[in-house]
Structures are given as C-alpha cells and as structure tokens.
Amino acid sequence: MTGFESSSFPQIGMDELELTQQYQYWASDLVRVRDLGINFIRYGVPWDRVNIRPHEYDWRWTDQVMDLMQVLGINPIVDLYHFGSPL
C-alpha cells in the first residue's frame, strides 16, 4: 500500500497535490504505482476543488483518477479530506 500526500489549506494557497505536480502527472504516477506491484493506494480527494461552491460539486478530475485506478487494478482507499480544511 502507498499513497500521495494530499493536505490542502486553500485559505493560504497551500495544496500538496499542486506542489507535488499530482494534478499534472496523476496518470503516469498511477502507472508507476501499478508497475511497482502496489494494489492499494490511499488517495485523498481534493475536496476544495470538488465542492467548488455550497451545494455545487465537480467530480470530473476525481472520476478520471478513479477510472484509471480501476483499469490498472489499483484499489483506492479514499480520503474525502485528508488534512486541512476546505473553504
């Protein structure tokens, strides 16, 4: 099992997925995880990007990540919010 750091503090502009370029390289990173033989991954949903306004949700990015995990045979252990606090 492994995972990507996904702490986020949008109040101060700190997003670990942004800092580690996960938004840019998520697909190739997941292929690397699979190539290492890892079948389980703790994956934090970037809630401040999903819940963009009260009662308004955009799951597009998260959906494509989860879809690729399924194709690659990686089982996600999903964190809806790892560490930090959404706006």
N, C-alpha and C positions, 0 to 999 in steps of 0.2 A: 504494500500500500504506500501511496505517496500523496502529495497534494501541492497546490500552488498557494502561496500567500495571497490573501485577498482582503486584508484590512483596508478600510476606507473611512476617511474623515472628510466628507465633502465641504464641511464648514471651513476647513483650512486648505482645501485643494489637494489633499493627500489621498492617493489611490494606488495601492500596491500593484494592482493588475496593470495600471498605466505605467508605473515606474519600472516594472519588470517586462514591459512590452508584451504582456499576455494578450491584450486586445489585438495586437498586430500578428503575433506568432502562435496563437492558440492552436491552430490546426497542426502545424509542424511539431509543436510541443507535445500534443497528444499522440502523434505518430511515434515520437521518441519514447514516450511512456510505454506504449504498446511494444515497441521494439526491445525495450528492457525487460519485457515479460511481466510487467505490472498489470494486474487485473482489476485493482480497486484504487480509486482516487477520491480524496476529499476535495470537493470543489465548491467554492464559495460563489454564490450568485451575487453579482454586483447590484444589490437592492436599490441603491440610489439611482442607478441607471434604468432599472426595470420599472420602479414606481416613480415615474417622472413627474407626476403631479398627483394630488389627492384623488384617489379612485381612478387613476389612469395608469395603465401598465403597458410596457413594451417588452415582450419576451423574445423578439426576433434573434438577438445575439445569443441569448441563453439557449434557445431552441436549436440553433445550428451547432452549438458546442455539444449539447446532449445527443443530437442526432449522430454526430461523428463518433462520440463515445460508443454508441450502440453499434455502429458499423465496425468499429475497431475491437469490440468485445471488452470494453472497459466499463466497469460497474461504478457509477458515481455514488458517493456518499455526500449528499447535498447539504450545504450550509446555506440557509436563507439569508443569514447575515453573520459573517464570521466575527468581526471585531470592528468596533466603531459605532457610529450612529448616523442613520440617514437624516436628511434634512426634514 
